[in-house]
Amino acid sequence: MGASVFGIGLSGLNAASLGLSTTGHNIANANTPGYSRQNVKQSAPYPQYTGNGFTGLGVRVDTVQRSYDEFLTKQVQTATSQDSYYGTYLAEIKQVDNLVADPAAGVSPVLQSFFSAVQGMATNPASLPARQSLMSNAQGLVNRFQVFDQRLSEMRAGVNGNLVSAADHVTALSKQIAQINGQIAVSSSGGQLPNDLLDQRDQMVLDLNTLVKATSIKQSDGSINVFIGNGQNLVVGGTAYAIAAKPSISDPQRLSIVYTQGAIDAEIPETMLTGGQLGGLLEYRSKVLDSAQNSIERMAVVLGQTFNAQMRQGQDLYGNMGTNFFDYPQGNVSLMHTVVAPPAANVSSTFATVSLPAGVKSVASDYSLKYDPTIPGNEYVITRLSDNVSQSVSAASMGTGPTVLGLTWNVVAGTMAAGEKVGVSMPPVIGNVLSNRNNTAAIPPAVAPVLGGYIEDVSKIQASDYEVFYDGTDYQVTRQSDGQRTQITGGVGGQFANNANSIVVDGLRLSFSQGTPTAGDRFTVQPYAGFSRSLSIKPTDPRVIAAGVPIISNTQRTNTGTGKISQVSVDAASTITTQSAVNPALKNPVTITFASPTTYTLTDGATTSAPIGYVAGQLISFNGWNVKIDGQPAQGDKFSIDPGTSLDADGRNALKLGELQSRKIIDGGKANYQEAYGQMVAVIGAKTNEVAIMSTAQIEVRKQAEISRDSVSAVNLDEEAANLLRYQQAYQASSKVIQIAQQAFDAIVRIGG
């Protein structure tokens, strides 16, 4: 009996001791992240059969079990991933929101100051201080665009740095999870679970979810497999895989997350990496940062181009036609000009290229090209419209690409009609075009395809980058901001050589200057990249600002009728960037002669039109100008449109420059400059508010998930204190059992002695 009682007491003593140790372990780890409360699971061993029945053999400790609920743990992981996603997104988008919405540091106040200076010049066009004020305010506007570009570029660099850090942290955690997987598999082979190792692994998976949404699947040996993205293995048993932030195959300045297997890097599409810090960073960059930077740059392009076009319609204080006010890189032009000569069936096409010489950023003037076959050796006349300087070139020379008046001209095919004159303007160049690193390499003597182009219509351009994909037959152009795709049929051999078979999408004209793309080739088009950085103010002399209009209307003093002519206006400049701002014949003297009170003719040099019907108040348009005559002219009355002089110093073109502030040009005539900027600010502000609300809500979701998990797994110090007393009493009672058994054994020994 003594030995049996000793064994029972000893088993109880051991069980109570383990209970005390487990309770102490719980108390010690009450504040350890991810720790799950542990409990001693004990049972009575199979009893011993005796003649008096079954007698107990004490207590048996089956295991030390952690309080754990897999479903609640995964809920916390998911909630934490979303909380980190929205927290990261909010922290980043707040920077952009604060920048664009700042009432003092935003673009709106300096834009308003700029146009106020324009109005000041319109009020006093001959005032040099007013002109100097315009130049100073313009420089302030350019500086603000450049500050925005710099700040947004810094934010982009910050995103790249955070992507590198997060990707490295993910890889480090994957290695740690793989290592602990191996330890758990070995430790679990004895039949008991290593609770502390399991808690550590769960905490690592939770930490992983703060970086990227990850899912885990438990294996039979106790290890887990971890997946991210679209099922990419991150951990498989004891094997860890790596991810890294590396230059994108489509844009080396843009870091993408790549999945690494050996020496092979596979780029993970951004849409597949959801949740966590990585998901927040990638979503913010593609939906907010890219949009903000493209919106600001587009606004600078539209403002610069339209202001320049209006300036080129005016006349400066020297009596010259206006030149570009803003300076920025221009692109080469491939012209397709179709002439319909009598009879109508006789159609001839002229293909010509006009390009900037090497090293030349831009030209400030529009040009005209005239063809006159009656002058052998001087068939072509090129005129710089700003100062009316002309130079004649032979037809033979025009086929060799001569540089004339600052531009290189090359008529590659076709013939212009005799006496025909066309205007030429150099458009803003496409900012950047990148070839995908996976494109098929050209094998010499073949050359790699080079895609380029220019901004053709500023009223149609969108705040987005583009991807051009060639499938071997056709082209697919994808607008990155909203995923809209445009299918374009390819040209001969799939190569675009000129305007006849170039890519035209959203106001952009793209063509291959060399090489032939191969099926599967991709190109990233960044239309406005670097525009603000290269933007500057062209004039250094305030007198060259073209505030006046280069033509005036006059009335013959001997007129006898009541007809009165209005001030002549220049036709509005087109948003097409390759068209000259004015008709090359704008300054030709024109006489309006009334053959009768109801008919008139237009005489331009030696050419007189057929009689034209007249109605009082009728608008007369000719040579790129328009004018209105009211009243009733008499037979023989004459009116004229003549070139202006520097002495006129009128502010009519300055008024037109001021009207640009309210003119709806952007998005196909839907918004003016400030409205477009305001829309961008509103969109970013609304998105910031949305993300802030979601972040606040997700914090509560995470807290509730943690409360639910902690209700099962967390250490309750009051409960553990009670357990200490319970196990202490059990320990003392078991000791007493052993003591009594010892006393009984001693008594038996004394009786036997």
VEXZALO-509814 format. One record per residue (C-alpha): residue number from 1; x, z, y. Coordinates in steps of 0.25 Angstrom, whole numbers, always signed. Layout:
BEGIN
NUM_X_Z_Y;
...
***
This chain:
BEGIN
1_+0_+0_+0;
2_+11_+4_+9;
3_+18_-10_+9;
4_+4_-17_+11;
5_+2_-8_+23;
6_+16_-11_+28;
7_+14_-26_+27;
8_+0_-26_+34;
9_+6_-17_+46;
10_+18_-26_+47;
11_+9_-39_+48;
12_+1_-32_+58;
13_+13_-28_+66;
14_+19_-42_+65;
15_+6_-48_+70;
16_+5_-39_+81;
17_+19_-41_+85;
18_+17_-56_+85;
19_+4_-54_+94;
20_+12_-46_+104;
21_+23_-57_+104;
22_+12_-68_+106;
23_+5_-60_+117;
24_+18_-57_+124;
25_+22_-72_+123;
26_+8_-76_+129;
27_+10_-66_+141;
28_+25_-71_+143;
29_+19_-86_+144;
30_+7_-83_+152;
31_+12_-91_+164;
32_+19_-102_+155;
33_+14_-116_+158;
34_+6_-121_+146;
35_+7_-109_+138;
36_-4_-106_+128;
37_-8_-92_+124;
38_-4_-89_+110;
39_-11_-80_+100;
40_-7_-74_+87;
41_-16_-79_+75;
42_-16_-69_+64;
43_-24_-68_+51;
44_-25_-58_+39;
45_-17_-63_+27;
46_-23_-66_+13;
47_-27_-52_+8;
48_-20_-45_-5;
49_-29_-43_-17;
50_-29_-30_-23;
51_-38_-22_-33;
52_-45_-16_-21;
53_-48_-30_-14;
54_-40_-38_-4;
55_-31_-31_+5;
56_-26_-36_+18;
57_-11_-40_+21;
58_-11_-38_+36;
59_-10_-49_+46;
60_-4_-63_+46;
61_+0_-70_+59;
62_-4_-85_+57;
63_+1_-91_+70;
64_+3_-89_+85;
65_-7_-99_+91;
66_-8_-104_+105;
67_-21_-105_+113;
68_-22_-120_+115;
69_-33_-130_+117;
70_-28_-145_+116;
71_-40_-150_+124;
72_-39_-141_+135;
73_-24_-143_+136;
74_-26_-158_+137;
75_-36_-156_+148;
76_-26_-149_+156;
77_-16_-160_+153;
78_-26_-171_+158;
79_-30_-163_+170;
80_-16_-160_+174;
81_-12_-175_+173;
82_-24_-178_+182;
83_-21_-167_+192;
84_-6_-172_+193;
85_-11_-186_+195;
86_-20_-183_+207;
87_-10_-173_+212;
88_+1_-183_+212;
89_-8_-194_+218;
90_-13_-185_+229;
91_+1_-180_+233;
92_+5_-195_+234;
93_-7_-201_+241;
94_-7_-190_+252;
95_+6_-195_+257;
96_+0_-209_+259;
97_-13_-204_+265;
98_-6_-195_+275;
99_+3_-207_+279;
100_-8_-217_+281;
101_-18_-208_+287;
102_-10_-201_+297;
103_-16_-203_+310;
104_-3_-203_+317;
105_+7_-209_+307;
106_-3_-219_+301;
107_-3_-234_+305;
108_-16_-234_+312;
109_-11_-227_+325;
110_+1_-236_+327;
111_-7_-248_+324;
112_-17_-244_+335;
113_-5_-241_+344;
114_+0_-255_+341;
115_-13_-262_+344;
116_-15_-254_+357;
117_-1_-259_+361;
118_-7_-273_+358;
119_-19_-271_+367;
120_-9_-266_+378;
121_-2_-279_+378;
122_-15_-286_+378;
123_-19_-279_+391;
124_-6_-282_+398;
125_+1_-294_+390;
126_+12_-296_+400;
127_+17_-281_+400;
128_+30_-280_+393;
129_+28_-265_+391;
130_+14_-268_+384;
131_+22_-278_+375;
132_+33_-268_+372;
133_+22_-257_+368;
134_+17_-267_+358;
135_+30_-269_+352;
136_+33_-254_+351;
137_+19_-251_+345;
138_+22_-262_+335;
139_+35_-256_+331;
140_+28_-243_+329;
141_+18_-250_+320;
142_+29_-256_+312;
143_+36_-243_+311;
144_+23_-236_+306;
145_+22_-247_+295;
146_+36_-245_+291;
147_+34_-230_+291;
148_+22_-232_+281;
149_+30_-241_+272;
150_+42_-231_+272;
151_+33_-219_+269;
152_+25_-227_+258;
153_+38_-232_+252;
154_+43_-217_+252;
155_+30_-213_+245;
156_+33_-224_+235;
157_+47_-219_+232;
158_+41_-205_+230;
159_+32_-211_+220;
160_+43_-217_+213;
161_+51_-204_+213;
162_+39_-197_+207;
163_+37_-207_+196;
164_+51_-206_+192;
165_+50_-190_+192;
166_+37_-190_+184;
167_+42_-200_+174;
168_+54_-193_+171;
169_+46_-180_+170;
170_+37_-187_+160;
171_+49_-191_+151;
172_+55_-177_+152;
173_+42_-171_+147;
174_+40_-182_+136;
175_+54_-177_+131;
176_+51_-163_+131;
177_+37_-165_+124;
178_+44_-173_+113;
179_+55_-162_+111;
180_+44_-151_+110;
181_+36_-160_+101;
182_+48_-160_+91;
183_+49_-144_+92;
184_+34_-143_+90;
185_+34_-152_+78;
186_+45_-144_+71;
187_+39_-130_+75;
188_+25_-134_+70;
189_+31_-138_+56;
190_+30_-124_+52;
191_+16_-123_+54;
192_+16_-115_+67;
193_+14_-121_+81;
194_+25_-118_+92;
195_+15_-114_+102;
196_+25_-113_+114;
197_+30_-127_+111;
198_+16_-132_+111;
199_+13_-126_+124;
200_+26_-132_+130;
201_+22_-146_+125;
202_+8_-145_+131;
203_+14_-141_+144;
204_+24_-153_+144;
205_+12_-162_+141;
206_+4_-155_+153;
207_+17_-157_+162;
208_+17_-172_+157;
209_+3_-174_+161;
210_+6_-170_+175;
211_+15_-182_+176;
212_+7_-192_+168;
213_-6_-192_+159;
214_-1_-189_+145;
215_-9_-188_+132;
216_-4_-181_+120;
217_-8_-182_+105;
218_-4_-171_+95;
219_+3_-175_+82;
220_+3_-168_+68;
221_+17_-162_+70;
222_+13_-155_+83;
223_+19_-165_+92;
224_+12_-173_+102;
225_+13_-187_+107;
226_+11_-189_+122;
227_+6_-202_+129;
228_+6_-207_+143;
229_+0_-220_+150;
230_-7_-229_+140;
231_-2_-222_+128;
232_+13_-223_+130;
233_+21_-213_+121;
234_+28_-202_+129;
235_+30_-192_+117;
236_+29_-195_+103;
237_+32_-183_+94;
238_+46_-180_+97;
239_+49_-193_+105;
240_+48_-194_+120;
241_+47_-207_+128;
242_+50_-209_+142;
243_+44_-214_+155;
244_+51_-218_+168;
245_+48_-223_+182;
246_+55_-236_+183;
247_+54_-248_+193;
248_+42_-256_+189;
249_+44_-270_+183;
250_+35_-275_+194;
251_+42_-268_+206;
252_+55_-261_+205;
253_+52_-252_+217;
254_+40_-247_+210;
255_+42_-237_+199;
256_+33_-238_+186;
257_+32_-229_+174;
258_+39_-235_+162;
259_+38_-230_+147;
260_+51_-230_+141;
261_+54_-233_+126;
262_+69_-235_+123;
263_+74_-246_+133;
264_+60_-251_+136;
265_+52_-247_+148;
266_+37_-251_+148;
267_+30_-249_+162;
268_+18_-241_+161;
269_+7_-247_+169;
270_+3_-237_+181;
271_-12_-237_+177;
272_-8_-231_+163;
273_-1_-219_+169;
274_-12_-210_+173;
275_-12_-195_+177;
276_-1_-186_+181;
277_+9_-188_+192;
278_+13_-202_+187;
279_-1_-207_+187;
280_-3_-201_+201;
281_+9_-207_+207;
282_+7_-221_+201;
283_-8_-221_+205;
284_-4_-217_+219;
285_+6_-228_+220;
286_-2_-239_+215;
287_-15_-235_+222;
288_-11_-229_+235;
289_+4_-231_+239;
290_+4_-246_+235;
291_-9_-248_+243;
292_-5_-240_+255;
293_+8_-247_+256;
294_+2_-261_+254;
295_-9_-258_+264;
296_+1_-254_+275;
297_+10_-266_+272;
298_-2_-275_+272;
299_-7_-270_+285;
300_+7_-272_+291;
301_+7_-286_+286;
302_-7_-290_+291;
303_-4_-283_+305;
304_+10_-290_+306;
305_+5_-304_+302;
306_-8_-304_+310;
307_-1_-298_+323;
308_+10_-309_+321;
309_+0_-320_+320;
310_-8_-316_+332;
311_+5_-314_+340;
312_+10_-328_+336;
313_-3_-333_+343;
314_+1_-328_+356;
315_+11_-331_+367;
316_+22_-322_+372;
317_+27_-319_+386;
318_+37_-330_+385;
319_+26_-341_+382;
320_+29_-342_+367;
321_+20_-341_+356;
322_+20_-327_+349;
323_+29_-323_+338;
324_+28_-313_+327;
325_+27_-299_+332;
326_+29_-292_+318;
327_+41_-296_+310;
328_+41_-296_+295;
329_+46_-305_+283;
330_+39_-318_+282;
331_+38_-327_+270;
332_+40_-342_+267;
333_+28_-351_+268;
334_+25_-363_+258;
335_+15_-372_+266;
336_+4_-380_+260;
337_-2_-389_+271;
338_-12_-399_+268;
339_-16_-410_+278;
340_-28_-418_+278;
341_-25_-431_+285;
342_-35_-442_+287;
343_-41_-447_+278;
344_-45_-433_+272;
345_-40_-438_+258;
346_-26_-439_+263;
347_-21_-425_+261;
348_-6_-421_+262;
349_+0_-408_+258;
350_+13_-402_+264;
351_+21_-391_+257;
352_+31_-384_+266;
353_+39_-371_+265;
354_+42_-363_+277;
355_+52_-352_+275;
356_+61_-342_+282;
357_+76_-345_+281;
358_+84_-335_+273;
359_+86_-322_+280;
360_+74_-324_+290;
361_+63_-313_+289;
362_+53_-320_+298;
363_+50_-329_+310;
364_+41_-325_+321;
365_+34_-338_+325;
366_+24_-348_+318;
367_+29_-362_+316;
368_+22_-376_+316;
369_+26_-388_+307;
370_+22_-402_+312;
371_+24_-415_+305;
372_+25_-428_+313;
373_+30_-440_+304;
374_+31_-449_+316;
375_+44_-443_+320;
376_+54_-447_+310;
377_+65_-436_+307;
378_+56_-425_+315;
379_+44_-426_+307;
380_+42_-411_+306;
381_+41_-402_+319;
382_+43_-387_+317;
383_+39_-378_+329;
384_+40_-363_+331;
385_+27_-359_+337;
386_+32_-347_+345;
387_+42_-355_+354;
388_+37_-369_+351;
389_+51_-373_+346;
390_+50_-385_+337;
391_+60_-393_+328;
392_+58_-406_+321;
393_+62_-408_+307;
394_+63_-421_+299;
395_+54_-422_+286;
396_+66_-424_+278;
397_+72_-411_+283;
398_+59_-403_+281;
399_+61_-405_+266;
400_+74_-398_+266;
401_+70_-385_+271;
402_+76_-385_+286;
403_+76_-372_+294;
404_+69_-375_+307;
405_+65_-365_+318;
406_+68_-353_+308;
407_+60_-357_+296;
408_+64_-366_+284;
409_+54_-378_+282;
410_+52_-386_+270;
411_+42_-397_+268;
412_+42_-399_+253;
413_+31_-409_+251;
414_+20_-416_+258;
415_+18_-422_+272;
416_+11_-416_+284;
417_+2_-425_+292;
418_+7_-431_+305;
419_+6_-422_+317;
420_+2_-410_+309;
421_+7_-397_+313;
422_+6_-384_+305;
423_+8_-369_+308;
424_+17_-361_+300;
425_+19_-345_+300;
426_+28_-337_+291;
427_+20_-327_+283;
428_+23_-312_+279;
429_+31_-313_+266;
430_+27_-306_+253;
431_+34_-293_+253;
432_+39_-292_+239;
433_+37_-299_+226;
434_+43_-293_+213;
435_+45_-300_+200;
436_+41_-291_+188;
437_+54_-287_+179;
438_+47_-292_+167;
439_+45_-306_+172;
440_+52_-317_+164;
441_+66_-319_+169;
442_+70_-333_+173;
443_+80_-340_+165;
444_+90_-348_+173;
445_+89_-359_+179;
446_+75_-354_+181;
447_+73_-344_+193;
448_+65_-331_+193;
449_+51_-333_+200;
450_+51_-328_+214;
451_+37_-325_+220;
452_+35_-323_+235;
453_+26_-327_+246;
454_+19_-322_+259;
455_+7_-316_+264;
456_-2_-327_+268;
457_-15_-321_+273;
458_-14_-307_+278;
459_-30_-305_+278;
460_-30_-306_+263;
461_-18_-298_+259;
462_-21_-285_+251;
463_-14_-271_+251;
464_-8_-274_+237;
465_+4_-278_+229;
466_+1_-289_+218;
467_+6_-294_+204;
468_+8_-308_+201;
469_+7_-312_+186;
470_+10_-325_+180;
471_+4_-328_+167;
472_+10_-341_+165;
473_-1_-349_+171;
474_-8_-341_+181;
475_-5_-330_+191;
476_-12_-317_+191;
477_-11_-309_+204;
478_-14_-294_+204;
479_-17_-286_+216;
480_-11_-273_+213;
481_-20_-264_+222;
482_-33_-267_+214;
483_-28_-275_+202;
484_-36_-288_+207;
485_-30_-300_+200;
486_-30_-315_+205;
487_-28_-326_+195;
488_-20_-338_+201;
489_-18_-351_+194;
490_-3_-354_+193;
491_+4_-367_+199;
492_+12_-377_+193;
493_+21_-371_+182;
494_+15_-357_+187;
495_+24_-357_+199;
496_+20_-356_+214;
497_+28_-365_+223;
498_+20_-366_+236;
499_+7_-363_+242;
500_+0_-373_+233;
501_+2_-364_+221;
502_+5_-350_+226;
503_-2_-337_+223;
504_-11_-333_+234;
505_-18_-319_+233;
506_-23_-310_+244;
507_-16_-317_+255;
508_-3_-318_+248;
509_+4_-331_+245;
510_+14_-330_+233;
511_+23_-341_+227;
512_+35_-342_+219;
513_+47_-347_+227;
514_+55_-349_+214;
515_+54_-348_+199;
516_+42_-349_+189;
517_+36_-337_+184;
518_+34_-335_+169;
519_+22_-330_+162;
520_+21_-315_+163;
521_+29_-314_+176;
522_+24_-304_+186;
523_+27_-302_+201;
524_+23_-290_+210;
525_+19_-295_+225;
526_+21_-284_+236;
527_+16_-292_+248;
528_+19_-282_+259;
529_+31_-275_+253;
530_+41_-271_+264;
531_+33_-277_+275;
532_+32_-265_+284;
533_+47_-263_+282;
534_+50_-277_+287;
535_+40_-276_+298;
536_+46_-277_+313;
537_+42_-281_+327;
538_+47_-295_+330;
539_+48_-296_+345;
540_+58_-288_+353;
541_+53_-294_+367;
542_+39_-290_+371;
543_+37_-303_+378;
544_+36_-311_+365;
545_+24_-303_+361;
546_+13_-314_+362;
547_+2_-307_+369;
548_-4_-320_+375;
549_-10_-333_+370;
550_-2_-346_+370;
551_-13_-355_+376;
552_-23_-354_+387;
553_-35_-361_+391;
554_-37_-368_+404;
555_-48_-375_+412;
556_-45_-388_+420;
557_-48_-385_+435;
558_-55_-398_+437;
559_-66_-395_+427;
560_-80_-396_+432;
561_-88_-390_+421;
562_-92_-375_+419;
563_-83_-375_+406;
564_-74_-362_+404;
565_-64_-361_+394;
566_-60_-347_+388;
567_-47_-342_+385;
568_-41_-349_+373;
569_-39_-341_+360;
570_-29_-344_+348;
571_-36_-345_+335;
572_-34_-332_+327;
573_-22_-332_+318;
574_-24_-334_+303;
575_-21_-323_+293;
576_-14_-334_+285;
577_+1_-330_+288;
578_+6_-344_+286;
579_-2_-351_+297;
580_+4_-351_+311;
581_-4_-341_+320;
582_-7_-352_+330;
583_-10_-367_+328;
584_+3_-374_+331;
585_-4_-383_+342;
586_-10_-370_+349;
587_-2_-372_+362;
588_-5_-387_+363;
589_-12_-390_+376;
590_-26_-394_+373;
591_-36_-400_+383;
592_-51_-398_+381;
593_-58_-410_+389;
594_-73_-411_+390;
595_-77_-425_+389;
596_-91_-421_+392;
597_-98_-407_+394;
598_-101_-407_+379;
599_-88_-413_+373;
600_-73_-410_+374;
601_-60_-415_+368;
602_-47_-407_+364;
603_-34_-414_+369;
604_-21_-409_+362;
605_-9_-417_+367;
606_-12_-432_+364;
607_-24_-428_+355;
608_-38_-427_+360;
609_-49_-423_+351;
610_-63_-430_+349;
611_-74_-425_+358;
612_-79_-411_+354;
613_-93_-406_+357;
614_-93_-394_+367;
615_-103_-382_+367;
616_-101_-371_+378;
617_-94_-359_+372;
618_-88_-367_+361;
619_-75_-363_+355;
620_-65_-374_+355;
621_-54_-372_+344;
622_-41_-381_+344;
623_-26_-379_+340;
624_-28_-365_+336;
625_-35_-360_+349;
626_-49_-358_+353;
627_-56_-358_+366;
628_-71_-358_+371;
629_-76_-366_+383;
630_-89_-361_+390;
631_-98_-368_+400;
632_-100_-383_+402;
633_-87_-391_+404;
634_-89_-404_+412;
635_-84_-418_+407;
636_-69_-419_+410;
637_-67_-403_+410;
638_-54_-399_+403;
639_-49_-386_+397;
640_-36_-384_+391;
641_-28_-375_+381;
642_-14_-374_+386;
643_-1_-366_+381;
644_+0_-353_+388;
645_+12_-348_+396;
646_+20_-335_+396;
647_+14_-333_+410;
648_+0_-331_+404;
649_+4_-317_+398;
650_-11_-315_+392;
651_-14_-305_+382;
652_-24_-313_+374;
653_-15_-313_+361;
654_-13_-298_+363;
655_-28_-296_+362;
656_-28_-304_+349;
657_-17_-295_+344;
658_-25_-283_+348;
659_-37_-289_+341;
660_-29_-289_+328;
661_-31_-274_+327;
662_-46_-275_+324;
663_-45_-289_+317;
664_-49_-288_+302;
665_-38_-295_+295;
666_-35_-287_+283;
667_-42_-288_+269;
668_-48_-302_+273;
669_-53_-297_+287;
670_-59_-284_+282;
671_-50_-275_+290;
672_-40_-274_+302;
673_-27_-267_+302;
674_-32_-253_+305;
675_-44_-254_+296;
676_-35_-258_+284;
677_-26_-247_+287;
678_-38_-237_+288;
679_-43_-242_+275;
680_-30_-239_+268;
681_-30_-225_+274;
682_-44_-223_+270;
683_-42_-228_+256;
684_-29_-219_+254;
685_-37_-207_+261;
686_-48_-209_+251;
687_-39_-210_+239;
688_-31_-197_+244;
689_-44_-189_+245;
690_-49_-194_+232;
691_-36_-190_+225;
692_-36_-177_+232;
693_-50_-174_+227;
694_-46_-178_+213;
695_-34_-170_+214;
696_-41_-157_+218;
697_-52_-160_+206;
698_-41_-162_+196;
699_-34_-149_+200;
700_-47_-142_+196;
701_-48_-150_+184;
702_-34_-146_+180;
703_-36_-131_+183;
704_-49_-131_+175;
705_-42_-137_+163;
706_-31_-127_+164;
707_-41_-116_+165;
708_-48_-121_+152;
709_-34_-122_+145;
710_-30_-109_+150;
711_-43_-102_+145;
712_-38_-106_+131;
713_-23_-106_+132;
714_-18_-97_+144;
715_-13_-83_+142;
716_-22_-72_+147;
717_-13_-60_+151;
718_-25_-50_+149;
719_-28_-55_+136;
720_-13_-55_+132;
721_-12_-40_+137;
722_-24_-36_+128;
723_-17_-44_+116;
724_-4_-36_+119;
725_-12_-23_+117;
726_-19_-28_+105;
727_-6_-32_+98;
728_+1_-20_+102;
729_-10_-11_+95;
730_-9_-20_+83;
731_+6_-19_+83;
732_+4_-3_+84;
733_-6_-3_+73;
734_+2_-11_+64;
735_+14_-2_+66;
736_+5_+10_+63;
737_+0_+3_+50;
738_+15_+2_+46;
739_+18_+16_+50;
740_+6_+22_+42;
741_+11_+13_+30;
742_+24_+19_+31;
743_+19_+33_+32;
744_+10_+31_+20;
745_+22_+25_+12;
746_+31_+37_+16;
747_+20_+47_+11;
748_+19_+40_-2;
749_+34_+41_-3;
750_+34_+56_-1;
751_+23_+58_-11;
752_+31_+50_-21;
753_+44_+58_-18;
***
